[in-house]
Amino acid sequence: MTLVTMAVLSTVNAPYGTTLSGEQLAAKISDPQSAYNYDPSAFSFFSDVEEDLQHSFLSEMAIDLAAASAVAKKYSSLAGYDLPLAQAA
C-alpha cells in the first residue's frame, strides 16, 4: 500500500470504524449510486481528504477525474456546500 493510499484510508476509515481497501473506496467515489445511498466513506473522501491528496489518490487508482467530480457534485448538493472536487471537471 502506498503512502497516498494509507493517508486517504486513515482519514476515511478512522471516523467510521471501517476497513475499506483502496479499491473499495475507489469504487465508491466513482459510482454515483454512493451519493444516493449517502455512503459516509465516500462523503468523507470528498469532504475530509485534502484536495491535492484526493487528486493523487484518483491518479493512483486510475479513476477518471470527470467521474469522481460528478459524484462529488452530488455530495456537494446533498451537503449544501461546495466540495473541492465538485468544481474539478
MMTF fields as JSON, N, C-alpha, C and O atoms, coordinates in Angstrom:
{
  "mmtfVersion": "1.0.0",
  "mmtfProducer": "UNKNOWN",
  "numBonds": 355,
  "numAtoms": 356,
  "numGroups": 89,
  "numChains": 1,
  "numModels": 1,
  "chainsPerModel": [1],
  "groupsPerChain": [89],
  "chainIdList": ["A"],
  "bondAtomList": [4, 2, 8, 6, 12, 10, 16, 14, 20, 18, 24, 22, 28, 26, 32, 30, 36, 34, 40, 38, 44, 42, 48, 46, 52, 50, 56, 54, 60, 58, 64, 62, 68, 66, 72, 70, 76, 74, 80, 78, 84, 82, 88, 86, 92, 90, 96, 94, 100, 98, 104, 102, 108, 106, 112, 110, 116, 114, 120, 118, 124, 122, 128, 126, 132, 130, 136, 134, 140, 138, 144, 142, 148, 146, 152, 150, 156, 154, 160, 158, 164, 162, 168, 166, 172, 170, 176, 174, 180, 178, 184, 182, 188, 186, 192, 190, 196, 194, 200, 198, 204, 202, 208, 206, 212, 210, 216, 214, 220, 218, 224, 222, 228, 226, 232, 230, 236, 234, 240, 238, 244, 242, 248, 246, 252, 250, 256, 254, 260, 258, 264, 262, 268, 266, 272, 270, 276, 274, 280, 278, 284, 282, 288, 286, 292, 290, 296, 294, 300, 298, 304, 302, 308, 306, 312, 310, 316, 314, 320, 318, 324, 322, 328, 326, 332, 330, 336, 334, 340, 338, 344, 342, 348, 346, 352, 350],
  "bondOrderList": [1, 1, 1, 1, 1, 1, 1, 1, 1, 1, 1, 1, 1, 1, 1, 1, 1, 1, 1, 1, 1, 1, 1, 1, 1, 1, 1, 1, 1, 1, 1, 1, 1, 1, 1, 1, 1, 1, 1, 1, 1, 1, 1, 1, 1, 1, 1, 1, 1, 1, 1, 1, 1, 1, 1, 1, 1, 1, 1, 1, 1, 1, 1, 1, 1, 1, 1, 1, 1, 1, 1, 1, 1, 1, 1, 1, 1, 1, 1, 1, 1, 1, 1, 1, 1, 1, 1, 1],
  "groupList": [{"groupName": "MET", "atomNameList": ["N", "CA", "C", "O"], "elementList": ["N", "C", "C", "O"], "formalChargeList": [0, 0, 0, 0], "bondAtomList": [1, 0, 2, 1, 3, 2], "bondOrderList": [1, 1, 2], "singleLetterCode": "M", "chemCompType": "L-PEPTIDE LINKING"}, {"groupName": "THR", "atomNameList": ["N", "CA", "C", "O"], "elementList": ["N", "C", "C", "O"], "formalChargeList": [0, 0, 0, 0], "bondAtomList": [1, 0, 2, 1, 3, 2], "bondOrderList": [1, 1, 2], "singleLetterCode": "T", "chemCompType": "L-PEPTIDE LINKING"}, {"groupName": "LEU", "atomNameList": ["N", "CA", "C", "O"], "elementList": ["N", "C", "C", "O"], "formalChargeList": [0, 0, 0, 0], "bondAtomList": [1, 0, 2, 1, 3, 2], "bondOrderList": [1, 1, 2], "singleLetterCode": "L", "chemCompType": "L-PEPTIDE LINKING"}, {"groupName": "VAL", "atomNameList": ["N", "CA", "C", "O"], "elementList": ["N", "C", "C", "O"], "formalChargeList": [0, 0, 0, 0], "bondAtomList": [1, 0, 2, 1, 3, 2], "bondOrderList": [1, 1, 2], "singleLetterCode": "V", "chemCompType": "L-PEPTIDE LINKING"}, {"groupName": "ALA", "atomNameList": ["N", "CA", "C", "O"], "elementList": ["N", "C", "C", "O"], "formalChargeList": [0, 0, 0, 0], "bondAtomList": [1, 0, 2, 1, 3, 2], "bondOrderList": [1, 1, 2], "singleLetterCode": "A", "chemCompType": "L-PEPTIDE LINKING"}, {"groupName": "SER", "atomNameList": ["N", "CA", "C", "O"], "elementList": ["N", "C", "C", "O"], "formalChargeList": [0, 0, 0, 0], "bondAtomList": [1, 0, 2, 1, 3, 2], "bondOrderList": [1, 1, 2], "singleLetterCode": "S", "chemCompType": "L-PEPTIDE LINKING"}, {"groupName": "ASN", "atomNameList": ["N", "CA", "C", "O"], "elementList": ["N", "C", "C", "O"], "formalChargeList": [0, 0, 0, 0], "bondAtomList": [1, 0, 2, 1, 3, 2], "bondOrderList": [1, 1, 2], "singleLetterCode": "N", "chemCompType": "L-PEPTIDE LINKING"}, {"groupName": "PRO", "atomNameList": ["N", "CA", "C", "O"], "elementList": ["N", "C", "C", "O"], "formalChargeList": [0, 0, 0, 0], "bondAtomList": [1, 0, 2, 1, 3, 2], "bondOrderList": [1, 1, 2], "singleLetterCode": "P", "chemCompType": "L-PEPTIDE LINKING"}, {"groupName": "TYR", "atomNameList": ["N", "CA", "C", "O"], "elementList": ["N", "C", "C", "O"], "formalChargeList": [0, 0, 0, 0], "bondAtomList": [1, 0, 2, 1, 3, 2], "bondOrderList": [1, 1, 2], "singleLetterCode": "Y", "chemCompType": "L-PEPTIDE LINKING"}, {"groupName": "GLY", "atomNameList": ["N", "CA", "C", "O"], "elementList": ["N", "C", "C", "O"], "formalChargeList": [0, 0, 0, 0], "bondAtomList": [1, 0, 2, 1, 3, 2], "bondOrderList": [1, 1, 2], "singleLetterCode": "G", "chemCompType": "PEPTIDE LINKING"}, {"groupName": "GLU", "atomNameList": ["N", "CA", "C", "O"], "elementList": ["N", "C", "C", "O"], "formalChargeList": [0, 0, 0, 0], "bondAtomList": [1, 0, 2, 1, 3, 2], "bondOrderList": [1, 1, 2], "singleLetterCode": "E", "chemCompType": "L-PEPTIDE LINKING"}, {"groupName": "GLN", "atomNameList": ["N", "CA", "C", "O"], "elementList": ["N", "C", "C", "O"], "formalChargeList": [0, 0, 0, 0], "bondAtomList": [1, 0, 2, 1, 3, 2], "bondOrderList": [1, 1, 2], "singleLetterCode": "Q", "chemCompType": "L-PEPTIDE LINKING"}, {"groupName": "LYS", "atomNameList": ["N", "CA", "C", "O"], "elementList": ["N", "C", "C", "O"], "formalChargeList": [0, 0, 0, 0], "bondAtomList": [1, 0, 2, 1, 3, 2], "bondOrderList": [1, 1, 2], "singleLetterCode": "K", "chemCompType": "L-PEPTIDE LINKING"}, {"groupName": "ILE", "atomNameList": ["N", "CA", "C", "O"], "elementList": ["N", "C", "C", "O"], "formalChargeList": [0, 0, 0, 0], "bondAtomList": [1, 0, 2, 1, 3, 2], "bondOrderList": [1, 1, 2], "singleLetterCode": "I", "chemCompType": "L-PEPTIDE LINKING"}, {"groupName": "ASP", "atomNameList": ["N", "CA", "C", "O"], "elementList": ["N", "C", "C", "O"], "formalChargeList": [0, 0, 0, 0], "bondAtomList": [1, 0, 2, 1, 3, 2], "bondOrderList": [1, 1, 2], "singleLetterCode": "D", "chemCompType": "L-PEPTIDE LINKING"}, {"groupName": "PHE", "atomNameList": ["N", "CA", "C", "O"], "elementList": ["N", "C", "C", "O"], "formalChargeList": [0, 0, 0, 0], "bondAtomList": [1, 0, 2, 1, 3, 2], "bondOrderList": [1, 1, 2], "singleLetterCode": "F", "chemCompType": "L-PEPTIDE LINKING"}, {"groupName": "HIS", "atomNameList": ["N", "CA", "C", "O"], "elementList": ["N", "C", "C", "O"], "formalChargeList": [0, 0, 0, 0], "bondAtomList": [1, 0, 2, 1, 3, 2], "bondOrderList": [1, 1, 2], "singleLetterCode": "H", "chemCompType": "L-PEPTIDE LINKING"}],
  "groupTypeList": [0, 1, 2, 3, 1, 0, 4, 3, 2, 5, 1, 3, 6, 4, 7, 8, 9, 1, 1, 2, 5, 9, 10, 11, 2, 4, 4, 12, 13, 5, 14, 7, 11, 5, 4, 8, 6, 8, 14, 7, 5, 4, 15, 5, 15, 15, 5, 14, 3, 10, 10, 14, 2, 11, 16, 5, 15, 2, 5, 10, 0, 4, 13, 14, 2, 4, 4, 4, 5, 4, 3, 4, 12, 12, 8, 5, 5, 2, 4, 9, 8, 14, 2, 7, 2, 4, 11, 4, 4],
  "groupIdList": [1, 2, 3, 4, 5, 6, 7, 8, 9, 10, 11, 12, 13, 14, 15, 16, 17, 18, 19, 20, 21, 22, 23, 24, 25, 26, 27, 28, 29, 30, 31, 32, 33, 34, 35, 36, 37, 38, 39, 40, 41, 42, 43, 44, 45, 46, 47, 48, 49, 50, 51, 52, 53, 54, 55, 56, 57, 58, 59, 60, 61, 62, 63, 64, 65, 66, 67, 68, 69, 70, 71, 72, 73, 74, 75, 76, 77, 78, 79, 80, 81, 82, 83, 84, 85, 86, 87, 88, 89],
  "secStructList": [7, 7, 2, 2, 2, 2, 2, 2, 2, 2, 2, 2, 2, 4, 4, 4, 6, 7, 7, 7, 7, 2, 2, 2, 2, 2, 2, 2, 2, 6, 7, 6, 2, 2, 2, 2, 6, 6, 7, 2, 2, 2, 2, 2, 2, 2, 2, 2, 1, 7, 2, 2, 2, 2, 2, 2, 2, 2, 2, 2, 6, 6, 7, 7, 2, 2, 2, 2, 2, 2, 2, 2, 2, 2, 2, 2, 2, 2, 2, 6, 1, 7, 7, 4, 4, 4, 4, 7, 7],
  "xCoordList": [0.857, 0.0, 0.906, 1.88, 0.572, 1.392, 1.069, 0.076, 1.912, 1.685, 0.412, -0.309, 0.135, -1.088, -2.305, -3.192, -2.351, -3.492, -3.612, -4.717, -2.498, -2.546, -3.099, -3.908, -2.671, -3.159, -4.652, -5.392, -5.089, -6.511, -7.34, -8.337, -6.932, -7.715, -7.74, -8.751, -6.655, -6.684, -7.653, -8.29, -7.771, -8.72, -10.153, -11.041, -10.374, -11.735, -12.219, -13.377, -11.369, -11.795, -11.927, -12.857, -11.017, -10.964, -12.261, -12.727, -12.857, -14.056, -15.246, -16.11, -15.291, -16.457, -16.157, -17.041, -14.922, -14.551, -14.632, -14.891, -14.41, -14.47, -13.069, -12.07, -13.019, -11.738, -11.742, -11.356, -12.178, -12.194, -10.785, -9.835, -10.662, -9.398, -9.397, -10.424, -8.254, -8.175, -9.099, -9.733, -9.174, -10.028, -11.51, -12.29, -11.883, -13.279, -13.654, -14.732, -12.772, -13.041, -13.086, -13.944, -12.179, -12.158, -13.494, -14.01, -14.044, -15.337, -16.44, -17.314, -16.401, -17.443, -17.367, -18.399, -16.156, -16.038, -16.213, -16.275, -16.293, -16.536, -17.927, -18.268, -18.721, -20.069, -21.117, -21.22, -21.901, -22.931, -23.917, -24.515, -24.097, -25.036, -24.63, -25.484, -23.34, -22.906, -23.515, -23.805, -23.715, -24.355, -25.822, -26.343, -26.484, -27.894, -28.056, -29.101, -26.995, -27.002, -26.432, -26.35, -26.039, -25.448, -24.26, -24.15, -23.384, -22.249, -21.294, -20.731, -21.107, -20.267, -18.789, -18.095, -18.303, -16.896, -16.603, -15.591, -17.477, -17.292, -17.399, -16.602, -18.39, -18.526, -17.287, -16.828, -16.751, -15.544, -14.385, -13.602, -14.269, -13.208, -13.336, -12.358, -14.535, -14.733, -14.671, -14.351, -14.968, -15.031, -13.857, -13.519, -13.233, -12.197, -10.771, -9.818, -10.622, -9.291, -8.885, -9.677, -7.654, -7.161, -7.218, -7.01, -7.506, -7.73, -6.533, -6.727, -5.32, -4.172, -4.018, -3.589, -4.362, -4.324, -5.446, -5.263, -6.595, -7.679, -7.194, -7.391, -6.564, -6.077, -5.016, -5.005, -4.143, -3.119, -3.758, -3.344, -4.764, -5.453, -6.175, -6.116, -6.849, -7.529, -6.545, -6.817, -5.413, -4.39, -3.863, -3.748, -3.549, -3.001, -3.97, -3.551, -5.251, -6.259, -6.867, -7.795, -6.348, -6.8, -8.297, -9.029, -8.735, -10.133, -10.236, -9.459, -11.18, -11.412, -11.852, -12.789, -11.174, -11.49, -12.934, -13.607, -13.41, -14.786, -15.796, -16.811, -15.527, -16.443, -16.471, -17.543, -15.31, -15.256, -15.872, -16.538, -15.656, -16.226, -17.749, -18.416, -18.294, -19.754, -20.325, -21.373, -19.64, -20.086, -19.935, -20.815, -18.83, -18.607, -19.694, -20.12, -20.139, -21.208, -22.496, -23.214, -22.788, -23.986, -23.873, -24.828, -22.701, -22.496, -22.538, -23.073, -21.985, -21.999, -23.425, -23.753, -24.255, -25.663, -26.368, -27.155, -26.089, -26.698, -26.221, -26.999, -24.939, -24.36, -24.751, -24.795, -25.031, -25.391, -24.196, -24.342, -23.021, -21.833, -20.895, -20.984, -19.992, -19.083, -18.01, -17.422, -17.774, -16.676, -15.651, -16.033, -14.367, -13.344, -13.453, -13.382, -13.621, -13.667, -14.928, -14.976, -15.943, -17.173, -16.915, -17.672, -15.866, -15.522, -14.433, -14.036, -13.945, -12.745, -12.983, -12.076, -14.133, -14.333, -15.605, -15.944],
  "yCoordList": [-1.17, 0.0, 1.237, 1.307, 2.196, 3.399, 4.382, 4.225, 5.382, 6.404, 7.195, 7.573, 7.445, 8.165, 7.375, 7.919, 6.11, 5.267, 5.154, 5.21, 4.998, 4.903, 6.184, 6.123, 7.333, 8.605, 8.772, 9.191, 8.448, 8.574, 7.619, 8.022, 6.37, 5.384, 5.675, 5.426, 6.191, 6.515, 7.66, 7.694, 8.587, 9.697, 9.216, 9.647, 8.332, 7.874, 6.783, 6.802, 5.851, 4.705, 5.023, 4.552, 5.804, 6.021, 6.545, 5.979, 7.594, 8.133, 7.18, 7.284, 6.258, 5.38, 3.954, 3.098, 3.684, 2.347, 1.33, 0.151, 1.787, 0.885, 0.413, 0.93, -0.573, -1.1, -1.244, -2.282, -0.198, -0.235, -0.348, 0.197, -1.053, -1.076, 0.096, 0.742, 0.36, 1.414, 1.151, 2.07, -0.091, -0.462, -0.272, 0.18, -0.62, -0.442, 1.035, 1.42, 1.855, 3.283, 3.853, 4.679, 3.419, 3.884, 3.59, 4.428, 2.422, 2.07, 3.001, 3.403, 3.341, 4.2, 5.634, 6.243, 6.178, 7.581, 7.794, 8.93, 6.704, 6.837, 6.349, 6.345, 5.943, 5.427, 6.406, 6.617, 7.009, 7.97, 7.385, 8.128, 6.08, 5.439, 5.654, 5.661, 5.828, 6.025, 7.289, 7.326, 8.321, 9.547, 9.288, 9.804, 8.505, 8.192, 7.322, 7.331, 6.567, 5.713, 6.442, 5.867, 7.699, 8.5, 7.785, 7.735, 7.24, 6.482, 7.405, 8.33, 7.166, 8.066, 8.024, 9.033, 6.899, 6.804, 7.65, 8.349, 7.587, 8.397, 9.877, 10.688, 10.23, 11.625, 12.092, 13.217, 11.247, 11.59, 11.853, 12.776, 11.055, 11.286, 12.686, 13.431, 13.041, 14.321, 15.508, 16.618, 15.302, 16.429, 16.515, 17.613, 15.404, 15.396, 15.247, 15.647, 14.679, 14.467, 15.741, 16.302, 16.185, 17.383, 17.207, 16.112, 18.311, 18.245, 17.668, 16.862, 18.056, 17.518, 16.02, 15.291, 15.563, 14.131, 13.398, 12.26, 14.043, 13.465, 13.22, 12.138, 14.226, 14.089, 12.992, 12.231, 12.913, 11.86, 10.481, 9.556, 10.349, 9.067, 8.706, 7.559, 9.667, 9.408, 8.921, 7.961, 9.574, 9.18, 7.779, 6.942, 7.541, 6.252, 5.101, 4.009, 5.352, 4.305, 4.309, 3.55, 5.153, 5.251, 5.563, 4.947, 6.532, 6.962, 8.208, 9.149, 8.211, 9.342, 10.551, 10.457, 11.681, 12.894, 13.334, 13.761, 13.234, 13.645, 12.779, 13.284, 11.489, 10.583, 10.918, 10.986, 11.125, 11.471, 12.842, 13.05, 13.763, 15.098, 15.048, 15.77, 14.206, 14.068, 13.555, 14.018, 12.604, 12.084, 13.161, 13.326, 13.888, 14.969, 16.037, 16.606, 16.307, 17.294, 16.839, 17.651, 15.555, 15.022, 15.178, 15.59, 14.847, 15.017, 16.49, 16.837, 17.339, 18.769, 19.292, 20.1, 18.824, 19.222, 18.723, 19.452, 17.497, 16.939, 17.666, 17.897, 18.026, 18.662, 20.134, 20.696, 20.745, 22.155, 23.092, 24.278, 22.578, 23.426, 22.826, 21.645, 23.671, 23.246, 22.305, 22.524, 21.261, 20.346, 20.553, 20.742, 20.523, 20.855, 20.095, 20.71, 18.797, 18.039, 18.285, 17.961, 18.848, 19.156, 20.211, 20.316, 20.98, 22.039, 21.607, 22.391, 20.385, 19.954, 19.7, 19.919, 19.261, 18.928, 19.551, 19.383],
  "zCoordList": [0.0, 0.0, 0.0, 0.749, -0.841, -0.943, 0.184, 0.895, 0.331, 1.354, 1.061, 1.984, -0.213, -0.585, -0.133, 0.524, -0.478, -0.108, 1.405, 1.945, 2.085, 3.546, 4.168, 5.094, 3.671, 4.213, 3.964, 4.855, 2.765, 2.44, 3.294, 3.893, 3.35, 4.097, 5.596, 6.252, 6.14, 7.572, 7.841, 8.894, 6.911, 7.06, 6.91, 7.647, 5.967, 5.649, 6.6, 7.017, 6.942, 7.757, 9.247, 9.902, 9.772, 11.227, 11.837, 12.826, 11.294, 11.956, 11.982, 12.852, 11.034, 10.921, 11.344, 11.301, 11.753, 12.178, 11.053, 11.292, 9.826, 8.672, 8.31, 8.811, 7.438, 6.979, 5.461, 4.924, 4.783, 3.333, 2.773, 3.335, 1.671, 0.944, -0.031, -0.239, -0.62, -1.627, -2.799, -3.317, -3.213, -4.334, -4.002, -4.84, -2.778, -2.367, -2.324, -2.778, -1.781, -1.751, -3.168, -3.481, -4.008, -5.4, -6.087, -6.827, -5.847, -6.447, -5.94, -6.708, -4.666, -4.082, -4.606, -4.884, -4.744, -5.136, -6.638, -7.108, -7.377, -8.816, -9.214, -10.397, -8.242, -8.501, -7.985, -6.777, -8.889, -8.453, -7.45, -6.672, -7.456, -6.535, -5.08, -4.193, -4.83, -3.444, -2.851, -1.655, -3.66, -3.157, -2.841, -1.852, -3.662, -3.416, -2.173, -1.523, -1.856, -0.658, 0.555, 1.64, 0.382, 1.459, 2.11, 3.335, 1.283, 1.793, 2.561, 1.975, 3.852, 4.656, 4.267, 4.396, 3.801, 3.427, 2.191, 2.138, 1.211, 0.011, 0.361, -0.11, 1.191, 1.59, 2.346, 2.15, 3.195, 3.943, 2.991, 3.212, 1.941, 0.958, 0.372, 0.313, -0.06, -0.722, 0.229, -0.198, 1.5, 2.43, 3.403, 3.846, 3.744, 4.778, 4.254, 4.923, 3.07, 2.495, 1.744, 0.987, 1.958, 1.285, -0.232, -0.754, -0.927, -2.374, -3.14, -4.049, -2.799, -3.526, -3.291, -4.186, -2.106, -1.803, -2.547, -2.979, -2.694, -3.493, -4.921, -5.475, -5.505, -6.887, -6.994, -7.961, -6.023, -6.032, -5.955, -6.654, -5.108, -4.972, -6.27, -6.712, -6.878, -8.149, -9.19, -9.911, -9.27, -10.237, -9.939, -10.835, -8.69, -8.275, -8.556, -8.941, -8.364, -8.536, -9.946, -10.225, -10.82, -12.215, -12.305, -13.08, -11.497, -11.5, -12.366, -12.206, -13.264, -14.14, -13.31, -12.517, -13.496, -12.743, -12.973, -12.035, -14.202, -14.504, -13.756, -13.278, -13.654, -12.941, -11.453, -10.851, -10.863, -9.435, -9.189, -8.175, -10.094, -9.958, -9.999, -9.258, -10.854, -10.934, -9.62, -9.172, -9.007, -7.708, -6.64, -5.795, -6.675, -5.705, -5.826, -4.821, -7.038, -7.236, -6.561, -5.977, -6.639, -5.981, -4.462, -3.805, -3.909, -2.468, -2.073, -1.02, -2.899, -2.635, -2.547, -1.678, -3.449, -3.446, -2.188, -1.584, -1.8, -0.587, 0.667, 1.593, 0.691, 1.877, 1.985, 3.079, 0.85, 0.868, 0.873, 1.167, 0.553, 0.435, -0.606, -0.943, -1.109, -2.164, -1.645, -0.586, -2.41, -2.159, -3.269, -4.424, -2.948, -3.956, -5.272, -6.336, -5.232, -6.478, -7.281, -8.467, -6.663, -7.393, -8.46, -9.424, -8.297, -9.248, -10.218, -11.079, -10.101, -10.839, -12.321, -13.124, -12.698, -14.117, -14.633, -15.804]
}
